[in-house]
């Protein structure tokens, strides 16, 4: 099993229906989300949730995936995306929720035990970070995935 990651600053703040950041599977096999981090780049607090999505909506720009194991022969099976402009279909229920403080660098790191959160193979299967209370903020995010 290979470990890959992607880290970036969102270009948008998102909304309760528009993810500020998302991670999708590809059609080349399932993957396991091991860790997600999000930190505030502003001095305005907000709440954020991690939810599953079952459609893509209109995704933001694709982000670079890097290999943590330094194996250039691996092919990434995940597709990290920037802020959406058209909402995906949200799967009911939140996986995680956190309050992000009103200071630059305030944030949360979620880690998932065992193998992580499974994401089945299909380009419409994903995870999304959405602000759920208050105005979302431009944030630094990262995803760590085992594939």
N, C-alpha and C positions, 0 to 999 in steps of 0.2 A: 504494500500500500504506500502511495506517495503522498507527501504533504505539500500543498501549495497555499499561497496567500495573495491577497490584493489589498492595497491601502491607498486611500485618496481623500481629497477634500471635495465635498459635494458642491455643485454649482448652484443648487437651489435648496430651499428650506423644507420643501414638501408640505403636505397637509394631512388631514385625517384620512384622505382617500388616495393621495399621491405620494408614493414612497420617495423619501429623500435619497435612498440608496436601496439596491436590491441585489440579490444573488440568485441566478438561475442555473439549473442543470442543463446539460446538453443531451443530445440523443445518443450519446456514446457510453452510457452507463451511469448508475446511481453514484452518489457521493455522500459524505458525512460532514456536516458542519461541526467543527470542533470548538471554534471560538469566534466571538464578534466583539469588537470594541467601537465605542463612539465617544467622542469628546467635543465639547462646545468650543467654538472659535469666537464667541461673542460674550457679552456680559448680560444676556437675557436668558433666564431659566426656561426650560420646557420639559415636557414629559415625552418619552419615546416608547414605542412598543415594537416587538419583533413578532411578525405574523407570517403565516404561509400564504402564498398566492397561487392561483390555479390558471391564470392567463397572464399574458405579458403586458397588456395595455400598450402604451407607447413609451418604451424605455428610453432613458438617457444614454449618453455615450458609453460604449463598452470600455472597461478599464483593464489595465495590464495585470496578468497573473504571473507571479514569480514562483520559482521552485525553492522550497526551503532545503531540499536535499541535494541541490547542485547537480541535477541530472538533466542535461539539455535534451535527452532523448525522450523525455516524458511529454505527453500531450495533455494539456489541461482539459478537464471535463466540466469546468464551471465557467459561468459567464457573469462576472460582476458588472453592475450598471449604475450609472449616475441617476440623478433626479428624473422621475417620470413626468410626462406632460399629459398623458391620458391614463386614467386609473386602471390597474389590473383588477381582477376579481379577487377579493380578500376571502380567505377561508375563515369561517367563524372561530373566534377564540384567539386569545393572545398567548404566545409562548413565553414571553418575558415582557416586563414593563419596568421602567425606571424614571426617576426624576433627575434631570441633568441640571446642575447648579448654575447660578448666574455669575460665572467667572470663566475666563478663558482657561481651558485645560480641564475643566470639570467634566467628568464622564463616568462611564461604566464599562466593565469588561464582563461579558457573559461567557462562561466555559461550560461545556456539556460533557458529562461523564460517559463512561463506556466508550463506544465508538463515536459518539456524537449524535446529532439529529440527522436522521436519514432523509435524503432528498432523492426520490425516484427519478430515473432517466426519462426525460421529456423536456423539450424547450419551454414548455408552459409551467413547469413546476419550479417554484422559487420561494425565497424568503425575502421579506421587505422590512425596512426600518421606516416607521411613520411617526410623526409627532401627533400626539393624541389629545393633548391639553395645552393650551397656550399656543403661541405662534412658534412654529418650527424655526430652527436656526441653521445656518451654514455650519456643517460639522465635519470633523475628520473621522473617517470610519475605516475599519479593516475587517476582513473575513479570513479565517483560517479553515482550510478544507482538506480532509483526507479523501483520496480517490483511488 
